[in-house]
Amino acid sequence: MDDDSAAGAPTRPSSADEGFVVPPLVRFSRLVRDALRDAREEIDALNVYPVPDGDTGTNLFLTFQAAHHALKSSLEEQGGEDAATLAPSIAAYSRGLLLGARGNSGVIMSQLVGALFRRIGAAEPGERAAAIFAGGMHDAVEAAYSAVGRPVEGTILSVARAAAEAAEVAVQDPVLRTAGVIEAAVGAAYDALARTPDQLEVLRRAGVVDAGGRGLCLVLEAALAAYTGRKALVSAGDRRTRRTIALPAAELPEGDLTEGGPAYEVMYLLDADDEAIPTLRAALDPLGDSLVVVGGEGLWNVHVHVDDVGAAVEAGIEAGRPHRIRVTHFAEQVEAAAEAANRRRGRAVVVVAVGDGLAALLREAGAVVLEARRDARPSTGELLTAIRETGAGEVVVLPNAHDVVPTAEAAARLALEEDGTRVAVVPTPTQVQGMAALAVHEPGREFEQDLVEMSAAARHARSGAVTVAVRRAMTTAGPCEPGDVLGAVEGDFRVVGRDQVEVGVSVLERLLGGGGELVTLISGIGGEEVAARLASYLEREHPTVDVLVYDGGQDRYPVLIGVE
């Protein structure tokens, strides 16, 4: 299966050229399981529709964990990953999703992913991989909408449809590779997720996005990372994916559900002929709501919210053989979720930024930004005020400068002593390292694990800069005079020259000498042209490296450089 033509965007897949084969499937299975595990608490906190029982994140994680186990078993039966072929591997994964699906979102997700994988499995030799993905997304949305008894907009369905439509548009671009088509779907999914509160009143009142839609965005991110072979490509490369995450936990009701709403969730697997399913749907639909029936070829997963559990099970008996019947009493589940929500006060990130553009970029990524100047660093009191104004019980501070680290640590101690707020400082020495740390921030993770991931991302992001000397001095690269162009590598001036672009190229080559997949260029005042020329150089001389260019608006440094 050939992937065609060069990408018009910076996305250039590494292992994507292998097409849809077993290794990307295994990577996807692992990545999506881990992503949903890490975001489980966050998604649970978003869960207010159709029932505010706070379990969507857990259900999605368990659904994909079951599929992962099914895939592993299939690979072992086939003699290992190297010997395995795609068709039985896809079949095993899809069946694992169907059998392991939990909750409304889990069942819908199993239908979405299952339909996409069926399209991949039915691909013709030589068929363009981008077209296969776009067609699969179309099939997935059609299957999901047909499986849901009464589709509601502002849910996972809306997010899926937006992603599919974006993929179908992107695939028409003859120069866009498959990874670019998947990336278009991811971006559209996050945009649609941000719109869900405008479509569904219960989400707007709670101040959250749809939990199932959030889970689908993570699934699509995992698909992109698995296909390109680059871990967390979108999280590192597209900062807009963070803008819809830092939301307050939903306030869940403390008592029973709303008057008149169904009291029980009923789920079961059903062995039945395909012809029996329309009659089953007709029998279940008047019993309650949130009806979803997915599957095929004799095996179905049935989900419905009802008051009469017996009638829901009897409808299954009329259609075939129900088994693995699970019944959940919502009132008990909601009470447990409310207690957990009351224990959570949320987590925030406070970032010190120099430059209007950088400040806006970091705010868009979900951070609370304390703006500073090169000649005016924030005080302990200013940082403490910023920490308090977040209203969060846990706060991460990214100082983004060596000389701000002690001040941030002092503010963290005061916040703990005076307010009981848990504050940790990730000692980021540069702006680009702070951006790398923020990109992997995940409020759904345990606090300590989040700190580990953010600290690791900051350490692995190498930094450089281009600036102009204002006085005579001695540097590692030799003496400099006022007006000389200086190139900094990890805080040390290693290059002295006269041309900003030439010095920037030298800095880039030194940073990329240790490898790198993503280069971030942040232009300062008057540095826009330099950043653009450096981006052109990278696309020409390092075509496998992704390049992002931002307008930072910082003074004294025409270009800041980060390599991840």
C-alpha positions as CSV (number, residue, x, y, z in Angstrom):
1,M,0.0,0.0,0.0
2,D,1.8,3.1,-1.2
3,D,1.6,6.5,0.4
4,D,1.9,9.2,-2.2
5,S,3.6,12.5,-2.7
6,A,5.4,15.0,-0.5
7,A,3.6,16.7,2.4
8,G,2.6,20.3,2.0
9,A,2.6,20.7,5.8
10,P,5.6,20.1,8.1
11,T,4.2,16.6,8.9
12,R,6.5,14.0,7.3
13,P,5.9,10.5,8.5
14,S,8.8,8.3,9.3
15,S,7.4,4.8,9.5
16,A,4.2,6.0,7.8
17,D,5.5,4.8,4.4
18,E,5.0,1.2,5.6
19,G,1.3,1.8,5.1
20,F,-1.3,0.0,7.3
21,V,0.6,-3.0,8.6
22,V,0.9,-4.8,12.0
23,P,3.5,-2.6,13.7
24,P,1.5,0.6,13.6
25,L,-1.5,-1.3,14.9
26,V,0.5,-2.5,17.9
27,R,1.8,1.0,18.5
28,F,-1.7,2.4,18.4
29,S,-3.0,-0.2,20.8
30,R,-0.3,0.6,23.3
31,L,-0.4,4.4,22.9
32,V,-4.2,4.7,23.1
33,R,-4.4,2.4,26.2
34,D,-1.7,4.5,27.9
35,A,-3.2,7.8,26.9
36,L,-6.7,6.8,28.2
37,R,-5.1,5.4,31.4
38,D,-3.3,8.7,32.1
39,A,-6.4,10.8,31.3
40,R,-8.9,8.6,33.0
41,E,-9.6,10.9,36.0
42,E,-9.7,14.0,33.8
43,I,-12.3,12.4,31.5
44,D,-14.3,11.0,34.4
45,A,-14.5,14.6,35.8
46,L,-16.0,15.8,32.5
47,N,-18.7,13.2,32.5
48,V,-22.1,14.9,32.9
49,Y,-24.0,13.5,29.9
50,P,-26.0,11.3,29.4
51,V,-25.7,10.5,33.1
52,P,-23.3,12.4,35.5
53,D,-21.9,9.2,36.9
54,G,-18.2,10.1,36.5
55,D,-17.1,6.9,34.8
56,T,-16.5,7.7,31.1
57,G,-12.8,7.9,31.4
58,T,-12.6,4.6,33.3
59,N,-15.0,2.9,30.8
60,L,-13.0,4.0,27.8
61,F,-9.7,2.9,29.4
62,L,-11.1,-0.6,30.2
63,T,-12.6,-0.9,26.7
64,F,-9.3,-0.3,25.0
65,Q,-7.4,-2.3,27.6
66,A,-9.5,-5.3,26.7
67,A,-8.8,-4.7,23.0
68,H,-5.1,-4.5,23.7
69,H,-5.1,-7.8,25.5
70,A,-7.1,-9.4,22.6
71,L,-4.5,-8.1,20.2
72,K,-1.6,-9.5,22.3
73,S,-3.2,-12.9,22.4
74,S,-3.7,-12.9,18.6
75,L,-0.1,-11.9,18.0
76,E,1.1,-14.8,20.3
77,E,-1.1,-17.2,18.4
78,Q,0.4,-16.0,15.1
79,G,4.0,-16.5,16.3
80,G,4.8,-12.9,17.4
81,E,4.5,-9.5,15.9
82,D,7.1,-10.1,13.2
83,A,5.1,-13.1,11.9
84,A,1.6,-11.7,12.3
85,T,-0.5,-10.4,9.4
86,L,-2.9,-7.5,9.4
87,A,-6.3,-9.1,8.8
88,P,-6.4,-11.5,11.8
89,S,-4.8,-8.8,14.0
90,I,-7.4,-6.2,13.1
91,A,-10.2,-8.8,13.6
92,A,-8.9,-9.7,17.1
93,Y,-8.5,-6.0,18.1
94,S,-12.0,-5.1,16.8
95,R,-13.6,-8.1,18.6
96,G,-11.7,-7.2,21.8
97,L,-13.2,-3.7,21.6
98,L,-16.7,-5.1,21.1
99,L,-16.5,-7.7,23.9
100,G,-14.8,-5.3,26.3
101,A,-16.9,-2.2,25.6
102,R,-18.2,-0.5,28.7
103,G,-20.6,2.3,29.1
104,N,-22.3,4.4,26.4
105,S,-19.1,6.0,25.1
106,G,-17.2,2.7,25.2
107,V,-19.8,1.0,23.1
108,I,-20.0,3.9,20.6
109,M,-16.2,4.0,20.4
110,S,-16.0,0.3,19.7
111,Q,-18.3,0.9,16.7
112,L,-16.3,3.9,15.5
113,V,-12.9,2.2,15.7
114,G,-14.3,-1.2,14.5
115,A,-15.7,0.4,11.3
116,L,-12.5,2.2,10.6
117,F,-10.5,-1.0,11.0
118,R,-12.9,-2.9,8.8
119,R,-12.2,-0.4,6.0
120,I,-8.5,-0.8,6.5
121,G,-8.8,-4.5,6.4
122,A,-10.8,-4.4,3.2
123,A,-8.3,-2.2,1.4
124,E,-7.2,-3.1,-2.1
125,P,-3.5,-3.6,-2.9
126,G,-1.9,-0.3,-4.0
127,E,-4.8,1.8,-2.7
128,R,-3.8,5.1,-1.3
129,A,-3.5,5.0,2.5
130,A,-4.8,8.5,2.9
131,A,-8.0,7.6,1.0
132,I,-8.4,4.4,3.1
133,F,-8.2,6.4,6.3
134,A,-10.6,9.1,5.1
135,G,-13.1,6.4,3.8
136,G,-12.8,4.5,7.1
137,M,-13.6,7.6,9.1
138,H,-16.7,8.2,6.9
139,D,-17.7,4.5,7.5
140,A,-17.1,4.9,11.2
141,V,-19.4,7.9,11.5
142,E,-22.1,6.3,9.5
143,A,-21.9,3.1,11.6
144,A,-22.0,5.0,14.9
145,Y,-25.0,7.2,14.0
146,S,-26.9,4.1,12.9
147,A,-26.1,2.3,16.1
148,V,-27.4,5.0,18.4
149,G,-31.1,5.0,18.9
150,R,-31.5,8.7,19.2
151,P,-28.3,10.6,18.2
152,V,-27.6,13.8,20.1
153,E,-25.3,16.5,18.9
154,G,-22.6,17.9,21.2
155,T,-21.4,14.4,22.0
156,I,-18.8,12.0,20.7
157,L,-20.8,11.7,17.5
158,S,-20.4,15.4,16.6
159,V,-16.6,15.1,17.3
160,A,-16.4,12.0,15.1
161,R,-18.3,13.6,12.3
162,A,-16.1,16.7,12.3
163,A,-13.0,14.6,12.2
164,A,-14.4,12.5,9.3
165,E,-15.4,15.6,7.3
166,A,-12.0,17.1,7.7
167,A,-10.3,13.9,6.6
168,E,-12.5,13.8,3.5
169,V,-11.5,17.4,2.6
170,A,-7.8,16.9,3.3
171,V,-7.6,13.7,1.2
172,Q,-8.5,15.8,-1.9
173,D,-5.2,17.6,-1.6
174,P,-2.9,15.6,-3.9
175,V,0.3,16.7,-2.1
176,L,-0.8,15.8,1.5
177,R,0.4,12.6,2.9
178,T,-1.6,10.2,5.1
179,A,-0.1,11.7,8.3
180,G,-1.4,15.1,7.1
181,V,-4.9,13.8,6.6
182,I,-4.9,12.2,10.1
183,E,-3.6,15.4,11.5
184,A,-6.4,17.3,9.9
185,A,-8.9,15.0,11.5
186,V,-7.2,15.5,14.9
187,G,-7.4,19.3,14.6
188,A,-11.0,19.2,13.5
189,A,-11.9,16.8,16.4
190,Y,-10.4,19.2,19.0
191,D,-12.2,22.2,17.4
192,A,-15.5,20.2,17.5
193,L,-14.8,19.2,21.1
194,A,-14.5,22.9,22.0
195,R,-17.9,23.5,20.5
196,T,-19.8,20.8,22.4
197,P,-20.8,23.1,25.2
198,D,-22.6,25.3,22.7
199,Q,-24.5,22.3,21.3
200,L,-25.5,20.6,24.6
201,E,-27.0,22.7,27.4
202,V,-26.0,20.3,30.2
203,L,-22.3,20.7,29.2
204,R,-22.6,24.5,29.0
205,R,-24.1,24.6,32.5
206,A,-21.4,22.4,33.9
207,G,-18.6,24.3,32.1
208,V,-17.1,21.2,30.5
209,V,-16.6,19.6,27.1
210,D,-18.1,16.2,26.2
211,A,-16.2,13.4,28.0
212,G,-16.7,10.9,25.2
213,G,-15.5,13.5,22.6
214,R,-12.4,14.2,24.7
215,G,-11.7,10.5,24.6
216,L,-12.1,10.3,20.9
217,C,-9.5,13.1,20.5
218,L,-7.0,11.1,22.4
219,V,-7.8,8.0,20.2
220,L,-7.1,10.1,17.1
221,E,-3.9,11.5,18.6
222,A,-2.7,8.0,19.3
223,A,-3.5,7.0,15.7
224,L,-1.4,9.9,14.3
225,A,1.5,9.1,16.7
226,A,1.3,5.4,15.8
227,Y,1.2,5.9,12.1
228,T,4.1,8.3,12.0
229,G,6.1,6.4,14.6
230,R,6.6,9.6,16.7
231,K,5.4,9.5,20.2
232,A,3.0,12.3,21.2
233,L,3.6,14.1,17.9
234,V,0.4,16.2,18.2
235,S,0.9,17.1,21.8
236,A,4.3,18.4,21.1
237,G,3.6,20.0,17.7
238,D,0.1,21.4,17.9
239,R,-0.4,23.5,21.0
240,R,-4.1,24.1,20.3
241,T,-4.8,20.5,21.5
242,R,-4.2,21.7,25.0
243,R,-6.8,24.5,25.0
244,T,-9.8,22.4,25.8
245,I,-8.3,20.3,28.5
246,A,-7.7,22.7,31.5
247,L,-11.4,22.8,32.5
248,P,-12.9,22.7,36.0
249,A,-14.2,19.4,37.2
250,A,-17.9,19.1,36.7
251,E,-20.2,19.5,39.7
252,L,-22.0,16.2,40.0
253,P,-25.3,15.9,41.8
254,E,-25.2,14.5,45.3
255,G,-28.5,12.7,45.4
256,D,-30.5,10.7,42.9
257,L,-30.6,11.5,39.2
258,T,-33.0,14.0,37.7
259,E,-36.7,13.1,38.3
260,G,-38.1,11.0,35.5
261,G,-34.7,9.8,34.2
262,P,-33.9,6.1,33.9
263,A,-32.4,4.5,37.1
264,Y,-30.3,1.7,35.6
265,E,-27.7,1.1,32.9
266,V,-28.1,-2.3,31.3
267,M,-25.4,-3.9,29.1
268,Y,-25.1,-7.4,27.7
269,L,-23.5,-9.3,24.9
270,L,-26.0,-10.9,22.5
271,D,-25.7,-13.9,20.2
272,A,-28.3,-13.2,17.6
273,D,-28.9,-13.2,13.9
274,D,-28.5,-9.8,12.2
275,E,-32.1,-9.9,11.1
276,A,-33.3,-9.9,14.7
277,I,-31.6,-6.6,15.6
278,P,-34.2,-4.1,14.1
279,T,-36.9,-5.8,16.2
280,L,-34.7,-5.7,19.3
281,R,-34.0,-1.9,18.8
282,A,-37.8,-1.3,18.4
283,A,-38.4,-3.2,21.7
284,L,-35.7,-1.4,23.7
285,D,-36.3,2.1,22.4
286,P,-39.5,2.9,24.3
287,L,-38.0,1.5,27.6
288,G,-35.6,4.3,28.2
289,D,-32.8,6.2,26.5
290,S,-29.1,6.1,25.5
291,L,-29.8,3.0,23.4
292,V,-26.8,1.7,21.4
293,V,-26.6,-1.7,19.7
294,V,-23.3,-2.4,17.9
295,G,-21.7,-5.5,16.4
296,G,-22.5,-7.9,13.5
297,E,-22.1,-11.4,12.2
298,G,-24.0,-12.9,15.1
299,L,-22.4,-11.1,18.0
300,W,-23.7,-7.8,19.4
301,N,-23.1,-5.4,22.3
302,V,-26.3,-3.9,23.7
303,H,-26.4,-0.8,25.9
304,V,-29.5,1.0,27.2
305,H,-30.6,3.1,30.2
306,V,-33.9,1.9,31.7
307,D,-36.1,1.7,34.8
308,D,-37.3,-1.8,33.9
309,V,-34.2,-4.0,33.9
310,G,-36.3,-7.2,33.4
311,A,-37.9,-5.9,30.2
312,A,-34.5,-4.9,28.7
313,V,-33.1,-8.4,29.3
314,E,-36.3,-10.1,28.1
315,A,-36.0,-8.1,24.8
316,G,-32.6,-9.7,24.4
317,I,-33.9,-13.2,25.1
318,E,-36.5,-12.6,22.4
319,A,-33.8,-11.7,19.9
320,G,-31.2,-14.4,20.8
321,R,-29.0,-15.4,23.7
322,P,-27.9,-12.5,26.1
323,H,-24.9,-13.2,28.3
324,R,-22.4,-11.2,30.4
325,I,-25.3,-9.1,31.6
326,R,-24.2,-6.1,33.7
327,V,-26.6,-3.8,35.6
328,T,-25.5,-0.5,37.2
329,H,-27.7,1.5,39.6
330,F,-26.9,5.1,38.7
331,A,-27.7,6.7,42.1
332,E,-25.0,4.6,43.8
333,Q,-22.5,5.4,41.0
334,V,-23.2,9.1,41.0
335,E,-22.8,9.3,44.8
336,A,-19.3,7.7,44.6
337,A,-18.4,10.0,41.7
338,A,-19.6,13.1,43.6
339,E,-17.4,12.2,46.6
340,A,-14.4,11.8,44.3
341,A,-15.1,15.2,42.7
342,N,-15.4,16.9,46.0
343,R,-11.9,15.7,46.9
344,R,-10.5,17.2,43.7
345,R,-9.8,20.9,43.4
346,G,-8.0,20.7,40.1
347,R,-4.5,21.5,38.9
348,A,-3.1,24.5,37.1
349,V,0.2,25.6,35.5
350,V,1.7,29.0,36.1
351,V,4.2,30.1,33.5
352,V,6.6,33.1,33.4
353,A,6.7,34.5,29.8
354,V,8.7,37.2,28.2
355,G,7.0,38.6,25.1
356,D,3.4,39.2,24.1
357,G,3.3,36.5,21.5
358,L,4.8,33.9,23.9
359,A,2.3,34.9,26.6
360,A,-0.6,34.5,24.2
361,L,0.6,31.2,23.0
362,L,1.0,29.8,26.5
363,R,-2.4,31.1,27.5
364,E,-3.9,29.3,24.5
365,A,-2.2,26.1,25.8
366,G,-4.1,26.4,29.0
367,A,-1.5,28.0,31.3
368,V,-1.9,30.9,33.7
369,V,0.7,33.4,32.4
370,L,2.8,35.9,34.5
371,E,4.3,38.3,32.0
372,A,7.8,39.6,32.7
373,R,10.6,41.6,31.0
374,R,14.2,40.8,30.6
375,D,15.1,43.6,33.1
376,A,12.2,43.0,35.5
377,R,11.8,39.5,36.8
378,P,8.7,38.6,38.8
379,S,8.9,38.8,42.6
380,T,8.0,36.1,45.1
381,G,4.9,38.0,46.0
382,E,3.8,38.3,42.3
383,L,4.3,34.6,41.8
384,L,2.4,33.8,45.0
385,T,-0.5,35.9,43.9
386,A,-0.6,34.1,40.5
387,I,-0.6,30.7,42.3
388,R,-3.4,31.8,44.5
389,E,-5.5,33.3,41.7
390,T,-5.6,29.9,39.9
391,G,-7.9,28.6,42.7
392,A,-6.3,25.1,42.2
393,G,-5.2,22.7,44.9
394,E,-2.2,21.6,42.8
395,V,0.0,24.0,40.9
396,V,3.0,23.5,38.7
397,V,5.3,26.5,38.1
398,L,7.5,26.9,35.0
399,P,9.9,29.8,35.7
400,N,11.5,29.6,32.2
401,A,14.7,31.4,33.4
402,H,17.5,30.3,35.7
403,D,17.3,33.4,37.9
404,V,13.5,33.0,38.4
405,V,13.8,29.4,39.8
406,P,14.8,30.5,43.4
407,T,11.9,33.0,43.5
408,A,9.4,30.4,42.3
409,E,10.6,27.9,44.9
410,A,10.1,30.5,47.6
411,A,6.6,31.2,46.4
412,A,5.9,27.5,46.4
413,R,6.9,27.2,50.0
414,L,4.8,30.1,51.1
415,A,1.7,28.7,49.2
416,L,2.0,25.4,51.0
417,E,2.6,27.0,54.4
418,E,0.0,29.7,54.2
419,D,-2.7,28.2,52.0
420,G,-2.0,24.4,52.0
421,T,-1.7,24.5,48.2
422,R,0.5,21.8,46.7
423,V,3.0,23.6,44.4
424,A,6.0,22.1,42.5
425,V,8.5,24.0,40.5
426,V,9.8,22.4,37.3
427,P,13.1,24.3,36.9
428,T,12.8,25.2,33.2
429,P,15.8,27.5,32.3
430,T,14.4,28.7,28.9
431,Q,11.1,29.6,27.2
432,V,11.3,26.7,24.8
433,Q,11.8,24.2,27.5
434,G,8.8,25.6,29.4
435,M,6.8,25.1,26.2
436,A,7.9,21.5,25.9
437,A,7.0,20.8,29.5
438,L,3.5,22.4,29.1
439,A,2.9,20.4,26.0
440,V,2.9,17.1,27.9
441,H,1.0,18.4,31.0
442,E,-1.9,16.2,31.7
443,P,-4.2,17.2,34.7
444,G,-5.8,13.7,34.7
445,R,-2.5,12.1,35.8
446,E,-1.3,11.7,39.4
447,F,0.5,14.9,40.4
448,E,3.9,13.2,40.8
449,Q,3.6,11.4,37.5
450,D,2.7,14.7,35.8
451,L,5.8,16.3,37.3
452,V,8.0,13.5,36.0
453,E,6.6,13.8,32.5
454,M,6.9,17.6,32.4
455,S,10.4,17.5,33.8
456,A,11.5,14.8,31.3
457,A,10.1,16.8,28.4
458,A,12.0,20.0,29.6
459,R,15.2,18.1,29.9
460,H,14.9,16.5,26.5
461,A,14.2,19.9,24.8
462,R,17.6,21.4,23.8
463,S,17.6,25.2,23.5
464,G,19.4,27.8,21.5
465,A,19.1,31.5,20.6
466,V,20.3,34.2,18.3
467,T,21.0,37.6,19.8
468,V,23.2,40.7,19.2
469,A,26.0,41.7,21.5
470,V,25.6,45.1,23.2
471,R,29.1,45.3,24.7
472,R,32.6,44.0,24.2
473,A,33.0,40.6,26.0
474,M,34.8,37.3,25.9
475,T,32.7,34.2,25.0
476,T,33.3,30.5,24.6
477,A,33.6,31.2,20.8
478,G,36.1,34.0,21.3
479,P,35.8,37.8,21.8
480,C,32.8,39.8,20.5
481,E,32.2,43.5,19.8
482,P,29.0,45.5,20.1
483,G,26.8,44.6,17.1
484,D,28.2,41.1,16.6
485,V,25.7,38.3,16.3
486,L,25.9,35.7,19.0
487,G,24.6,32.1,18.9
488,A,23.7,30.5,22.2
489,V,23.6,26.7,22.7
490,E,22.2,25.5,26.0
491,G,22.8,29.0,27.6
492,D,26.4,29.2,26.4
493,F,27.5,31.5,23.6
494,R,29.2,29.2,21.1
495,V,29.0,31.2,17.9
496,V,30.2,34.7,17.0
497,G,29.3,36.1,13.6
498,R,27.9,39.0,11.6
499,D,24.8,37.5,9.9
500,Q,21.9,36.4,12.0
501,V,20.8,33.7,9.6
502,E,24.3,32.2,9.3
503,V,24.7,32.2,13.1
504,G,21.2,30.7,13.4
505,V,22.1,27.9,11.0
506,S,25.2,27.1,13.0
507,V,23.2,26.9,16.2
508,L,20.6,24.6,14.6
509,E,23.3,22.3,13.3
510,R,24.9,22.0,16.8
511,L,21.5,21.3,18.4
512,L,20.5,18.8,15.7
513,G,23.9,17.0,16.0
514,G,22.3,15.0,18.9
515,G,19.2,14.1,16.8
516,G,15.8,15.7,16.9
517,E,12.3,15.3,15.4
518,L,10.8,18.7,16.1
519,V,12.3,22.2,15.8
520,T,10.4,25.2,17.3
521,L,11.5,28.7,16.1
522,I,10.1,31.7,18.1
523,S,10.7,35.0,16.4
524,G,11.4,38.1,18.5
525,I,11.0,41.7,17.6
526,G,12.5,42.2,14.2
527,G,13.3,38.5,13.8
528,E,10.4,37.3,11.7
529,E,12.5,37.2,8.5
530,V,15.3,35.4,10.2
531,A,13.0,32.8,11.6
532,A,11.4,32.3,8.2
533,R,14.7,31.8,6.5
534,L,15.8,29.3,9.1
535,A,12.6,27.4,8.6
536,S,13.3,27.2,4.9
537,Y,16.8,26.0,5.6
538,L,15.5,23.2,7.8
539,E,12.9,22.1,5.2
540,R,15.6,22.0,2.6
541,E,18.5,20.4,4.5
542,H,16.6,18.4,7.2
543,P,13.3,17.3,5.5
544,T,12.5,14.7,8.1
545,V,12.4,17.2,10.9
546,D,9.1,19.0,11.7
547,V,9.3,22.7,12.0
548,L,7.0,25.1,13.9
549,V,7.3,28.9,13.8
550,Y,5.7,31.2,16.3
551,D,5.7,35.0,16.8
552,G,7.0,35.4,20.4
553,G,7.4,39.2,20.5
554,Q,10.4,39.0,22.8
555,D,13.1,41.7,22.8
556,R,16.9,41.2,22.5
557,Y,16.5,37.7,21.0
558,P,15.5,37.8,17.3
559,V,15.1,34.0,17.4
560,L,14.7,31.4,20.2
561,I,15.2,27.8,19.1
562,G,14.0,24.6,20.6
563,V,14.8,21.0,19.5
564,E,12.8,18.0,20.8
